[in-house]
């Protein structure tokens, strides 16, 4: 590797081609509120909300606070994020049903797990179903330890006065489930998901925060799992024909996990009144007049890289200094992916870029600005202007107002 090649790994980013405003807030939650106040302020002066995009390196830490702030300002947000289906309750429900059906002598934990994920029979009537988690635990503790067949569990439940009688209905349903043909798998699991949608989803909503983030995620998961079940029928049939899978509910569970862990499609909306909130890896080749980038904090963007090599030695290796120049550098040391994505953000902004960060974590410890900001010539918004932005008047900072074209400011 030549010296030029090494240095190319640490070359600075080019500055943005548009004006850049920098807003620093105390906390992450205040940062989210400032972002949505800016979106609302732009909307108030005539900027179409679809001409604004909010970008984060990783939305996991910002989705809830941005959603709450959006609701506060009357903004409809659209989060372009991956849904981790295998970490949702509807998926856990069908997986646990397959597990208990695929086990010859399930333990009491395996037997009761679908009930913990809000299994309901087709004859369910609210509010008797689903069984609340406390009721499931009480019944499970009343059952003897050790594996048993479904028939033995049925007899035990009928004779045990401490167990909830609804468990008898559940075990009878398990015993009536057909052999796992492709058609039967679809019928059984579709019924399970549909009953969850009817009776389990309202429980999520009742326990959710006012922002209803968990309810939205649960509802999205229901849609995804319904699609998964339909895909499962055809793929399961193909694998049986190929002889690569045994006909069993355990095989169904394995195949369901394989399908669910494939990269899911992103959410696509045609809502012209919603503001797009994206992760940085989705900004490539976008062209948006006004981009607001959140979370420009050292250690978050770029992400802190774990390495046993001290930073000073990494830098020497990258420069090729002295004897360490014979060592091969790792591109991960330069956080190149984060830098490339940040560069994509700079190029996506057509009229103006607003970068935000917070200066304290939940413990009150200092959060330093991202080194990526050092590559930009920013206009820092004074505290007084930030306060006016968060006031009922929602007055945009001077540097943001200067980004607006003559047509918009004239129409104000």
C-alpha positions in Angstrom: 0.0 0.0 0.0 1.5 3.4 -1.0 1.6 6.4 1.2 -1.1 8.0 -0.9 -3.4 5.0 -0.4 -2.9 5.1 3.3 -3.6 8.8 3.6 -6.8 8.4 1.4 -8.2 6.4 4.4 -8.0 9.5 6.6 -8.6 12.4 4.1 -11.0 15.0 5.4 -14.5 15.3 4.0 -15.3 18.1 1.6 -17.4 20.9 3.0 -21.1 21.1 2.2 -22.3 23.0 -0.9 -25.1 24.6 1.1 -25.4 26.8 4.2 -25.0 24.7 7.4 -26.7 25.6 10.7 -25.6 24.0 14.0 -27.9 23.6 17.0 -26.5 22.2 20.3 -29.0 21.2 23.0 -28.6 19.9 26.5 -30.3 16.5 26.2 -31.2 14.0 23.5 -34.9 14.6 24.2 -34.5 18.4 23.8 -32.6 17.8 20.6 -35.5 15.8 19.2 -37.9 18.6 20.2 -35.7 21.2 18.5 -35.6 19.1 15.3 -39.4 18.9 15.1 -39.8 22.5 16.0 -37.6 23.3 13.1 -39.7 21.1 10.8 -42.8 22.8 12.0 -41.2 26.2 11.6 -40.3 25.5 8.0 -43.8 24.2 7.4 -45.2 27.4 8.8 -43.4 29.6 6.4 -44.5 27.6 3.4 -41.9 24.8 2.9 -43.7 21.6 1.9 -43.1 19.0 4.6 -42.0 16.6 1.9 -39.1 19.0 1.1 -37.7 18.2 4.6 -35.9 15.1 5.7 -34.5 14.1 9.1 -31.5 11.8 9.2 -29.9 9.8 12.0 -27.0 7.4 11.9 -29.1 4.9 13.9 -32.8 5.5 14.7 -32.9 3.1 17.7 -31.9 5.9 20.0 -34.0 8.6 18.4 -37.3 7.0 17.2 -39.3 7.4 20.4 -38.2 10.9 21.2 -38.7 12.1 17.6 -42.1 10.5 17.5 -43.2 12.2 20.7 -41.9 15.6 19.5 -43.6 15.1 16.1 -46.9 14.5 17.9 -46.4 17.6 20.0 -46.0 19.7 16.8 -48.8 18.1 14.8 -46.4 16.5 12.4 -46.9 13.1 10.8 -43.6 11.2 10.8 -42.6 8.3 8.6 -39.8 6.2 10.0 -37.8 4.4 7.3 -36.4 1.6 9.5 -35.9 -2.1 9.4 -38.4 -4.2 11.3 -36.7 -6.9 13.3 -39.4 -9.4 12.9 -37.9 -12.2 15.0 -37.9 -9.8 18.0 -41.6 -9.1 17.8 -44.4 -10.8 19.8 -46.5 -12.0 16.8 -43.4 -13.9 15.5 -42.6 -15.3 18.9 -46.2 -16.5 19.1 -46.1 -18.6 15.9 -42.6 -19.8 16.7 -43.7 -21.0 20.2 -46.8 -22.7 18.7 -44.5 -24.6 16.3 -42.2 -25.5 19.2 -44.9 -27.0 21.4 -46.5 -28.9 18.4 -43.0 -30.1 17.4 -42.2 -31.5 20.8 -43.4 -35.0 21.7 -43.4 -34.4 25.4 -43.2 -30.6 26.1 -42.2 -29.2 29.4 -44.6 -26.9 31.2 -42.5 -23.9 30.1 -42.7 -24.9 26.4 -46.4 -25.7 26.8 -47.3 -22.3 28.3 -45.1 -20.1 26.1 -47.7 -19.4 23.4 -50.1 -18.3 26.2 -47.4 -15.9 27.4 -47.4 -14.4 23.8 -51.2 -14.0 23.9 -52.5 -17.1 22.1 -56.3 -17.0 21.7 -58.7 -19.6 20.4 -60.9 -18.9 17.3 -63.9 -18.8 19.7 -62.2 -16.2 21.9 -64.4 -13.3 23.3 -62.9 -10.3 25.0 -62.1 -9.7 27.8 -61.6 -13.4 28.7 -58.8 -13.8 26.2 -55.8 -13.5 26.1 -54.8 -14.7 29.5 -52.8 -12.1 31.4 -49.2 -12.9 32.1 -49.8 -13.2 35.8 -52.5 -15.8 35.2 -50.3 -17.8 33.0 -47.5 -17.8 35.6 -49.9 -18.9 38.4 -51.2 -21.8 36.3 -47.7 -22.8 35.2 -46.4 -22.9 38.8 -49.4 -25.1 39.7 -48.4 -27.7 37.2 -45.9 -30.4 38.0 -42.4 -30.2 36.6 -41.1 -32.6 34.0 -42.2 -33.3 30.3 -45.5 -34.9 29.4 -47.5 -35.7 26.3 -50.4 -33.4 25.4 -52.8 -36.1 26.6 -51.1 -36.2 29.9 -51.1 -32.4 30.2 -54.8 -32.4 29.4 -55.6 -34.9 32.2 -53.4 -33.0 34.6 -55.1 -29.7 33.9 -58.6 -31.1 34.2 -57.8 -32.6 37.6 -55.8 -29.5 38.9 -58.1 -27.0 40.6 -55.3 -24.4 40.8 -54.8 -24.2 37.0 -56.8 -21.8 34.9 -59.6 -23.7 33.1 -58.7 -21.8 29.9 -55.6 -23.9 29.6 -57.8 -26.9 29.0 -59.2 -25.2 25.9 -55.7 -24.4 24.8 -54.4 -28.0 25.2 -57.5 -29.3 23.4 -56.7 -27.0 20.5 -53.1 -28.3 20.4 -54.4 -31.9 20.3 -56.7 -31.1 17.4 -54.0 -29.5 15.3 -53.5 -31.5 12.0 -50.3 -33.0 10.7 -48.0 -30.3 9.3 -48.8 -30.4 5.6 -48.1 -27.1 3.8 -51.9 -26.3 3.6 -52.4 -27.2 7.3 -49.4 -25.1 8.4 -50.9 -22.0 6.6 -54.4 -22.6 8.1 -53.2 -23.1 11.6 -50.7 -20.2 11.8 -53.0 -17.8 9.9 -55.7 -18.4 12.5 -53.2 -17.8 15.3 -52.0 -14.5 13.8 -55.5 -13.3 13.1 -56.7 -14.0 16.6 -53.6 -12.1 17.9 -54.5 -9.2 15.7 -58.1 -9.2 17.1 -57.3 -9.7 20.8 -53.6 -9.4 21.4 -52.9 -6.1 19.6 -55.5 -4.2 21.7 -53.5 -5.3 24.8 -50.4 -3.7 23.4 -52.3 -0.5 22.7 -53.8 -0.4 26.2 -50.4 -0.7 27.8 -48.6 1.6 25.3 -47.4 5.2 25.8 -49.4 8.1 24.2 -47.0 8.0 21.3 -48.2 4.4 20.5 -44.8 3.4 19.2 -45.1 -0.2 20.5 -48.6 -0.4 19.0 -47.4 0.7 15.6 -44.5 -1.8 15.7 -46.8 -4.6 16.8 -49.3 -3.8 14.0 -46.4 -3.8 11.5 -45.2 -7.1 12.8 -48.7 -8.7 12.4 -48.6 -7.7 8.7 -45.1 -9.0 8.2 -45.9 -12.3 10.0 -49.1 -12.8 7.9 -46.9 -12.4 4.8 -44.3 -14.8 6.3 -47.0 -17.5 6.8 -48.0 -17.3 3.2 -44.4 -17.5 2.0 -43.9 -20.4 4.4 -46.5 -22.6 2.7 -44.7 -22.5 -0.7 -41.2 -22.7 0.6 -42.1 -25.6 3.0 -43.8 -27.4 0.1 -40.7 -26.9 -2.1 -38.3 -28.2 0.7 -40.5 -31.3 1.2 -40.5 -32.1 -2.5 -36.7 -31.6 -2.6 -36.3 -33.9 0.5 -34.3 -31.3 2.3 -36.8 -31.0 5.2 -38.7 -33.5 7.3 -42.4 -33.1 7.6 -42.6 -31.8 11.2 -43.6 -28.6 13.1 -40.0 -28.3 14.2 -39.0 -28.0 10.5 -41.7 -25.4 10.0 -40.2 -23.3 12.9 -36.7 -23.6 11.4 -37.9 -22.5 8.0 -39.9 -19.6 9.5 -36.8 -18.3 11.2 -34.8 -18.5 7.9 -37.4 -16.5 6.1 -37.9 -14.0 8.9 -34.2 -13.2 9.2 -33.9 -12.2 5.6 -33.6 -8.5 5.0 -37.1 -7.1 5.1 -38.4 -4.5 2.7 -38.5 -0.9 3.8 -41.6 1.0 4.5 -42.8 3.0 1.5 -45.5 5.6 1.8 -47.2 8.1 -0.6 -48.3 10.4 2.3 -47.4 13.9 1.0 -48.2 15.3 4.5 -45.5 13.2 6.3 -41.9 14.0 7.0 -39.4 11.3 6.2 -37.1 10.2 9.0 -34.3 8.0 7.7 -31.2 6.3 8.7 -28.0 7.5 7.1 -27.5 4.3 5.0 -30.7 5.2 3.1 -29.7 8.8 2.0 -27.5 7.8 -0.9 -28.5 9.6 -4.1 -31.4 11.4 -2.4 -32.1 15.0 -3.3 -34.0 16.9 -0.5 -34.1 20.7 -0.2 -33.7 20.8 3.6 -31.9 18.1 5.6 -31.8 17.9 9.4 -29.1 15.6 10.7 -29.4 14.5 14.3 -27.0 12.9 16.7 -23.7 14.5 15.7 -22.0 13.3 18.9 -18.6 11.8 19.3 -18.8 8.1 19.7 -22.3 7.9 18.1 -21.5 9.3 14.7 -19.0 8.1 13.8 -19.5 5.0 16.0 -16.7 4.3 18.4 -14.6 1.5 17.0 -13.4 -1.2 19.3 -9.7 -2.1 18.9 -6.8 -3.3 21.0 -4.6 -0.9 19.0 -4.2 2.5 20.7 -5.5 5.4 18.6 -2.1 7.0 18.5 -0.5 3.9 17.0 -3.5 3.5 14.6 -2.7 7.1 13.4 1.0 6.3 12.9 0.2 3.2 10.9 -2.2 5.1 8.7 0.4 7.7 8.0 3.0 5.1 7.4 5.4 6.7 9.8 8.8 5.0 10.6 8.9 1.3 11.1 5.2 0.9 11.6 4.7 1.8 7.9 5.2 -1.9 7.1 2.0 -2.8 9.0 -1.3 -3.0 7.1 -4.0 -0.5 8.3 -7.6 -1.5 8.9 -10.2 0.6 7.2 -12.4 0.2 10.3 -10.0 2.5 12.1 -11.0 5.4 9.9 -14.8 4.8 10.5 -15.0 5.1 6.7 -18.6 3.8 6.5 -19.9 6.5 8.8 -17.9 9.2 7.0 -19.2 8.0 3.6 -22.8 8.1 4.9 -22.3 11.6 6.4 -20.9 12.7 3.0 -24.1 11.3 1.4 -26.1 13.5 3.8 -24.1 16.6 2.8 -24.7 15.9 -0.9 -28.4 15.2 -0.4 -29.2 18.7 1.0 -30.2 20.9 -1.9 -30.9 24.2 -0.1 -29.7 23.9 3.4 -28.3 21.5 6.1 -29.1 21.7 9.8 -26.9 19.6 12.1 -28.0 18.9 15.7 -26.3 17.4 18.7 -26.8 17.1 22.5 -24.1 17.9 25.0 -25.1 15.7 28.0 -26.1 12.1 28.5 -28.7 10.9 31.0 -26.1 10.9 33.7 -25.2 14.5 33.1 -21.8 13.6 31.6 -20.4 15.7 28.8 -21.0 14.5 25.2 -18.4 16.0 22.8 -19.3 17.1 19.3 -18.7 14.7 16.4 -15.3 15.2 14.7 -17.3 15.1 11.4 -18.6 18.6 12.3 -15.0 19.9 12.2 -15.0 19.4 8.4 -17.9 21.9 8.0 -18.2 25.6 8.2 -21.3 25.9 10.4 -23.2 28.9 11.7 -23.9 28.1 15.3 -27.4 29.1 16.4 -27.3 31.3 19.5 -29.2 30.2 22.6 -31.6 33.1 22.4 -32.7 32.0 18.9 -33.1 28.4 20.0 -35.4 29.5 22.8 -37.5 31.5 20.3 -37.6 28.4 18.1 -39.1 26.4 21.0 -41.5 29.1 22.0 -45.2 29.1 20.8 -44.2 31.5 18.0 -41.7 28.9 16.6 -39.5 31.6 15.1 -36.9 30.1 12.9 -33.2 31.0 13.6 -31.7 33.6 11.3 -29.4 31.2 9.6 -32.2 28.8 8.8 -34.4 31.7 7.4 -31.5 32.6 5.2 -31.6 29.2 3.6 -35.1 29.8 2.3 -35.4 30.8 -1.3 -37.0 34.1 -2.3 -40.3 32.5 -3.4 -40.9 31.0 0.1 -39.8 34.0 2.1 -41.8 36.3 -0.2 -44.9 34.1 0.3 -44.6 34.3 4.0 
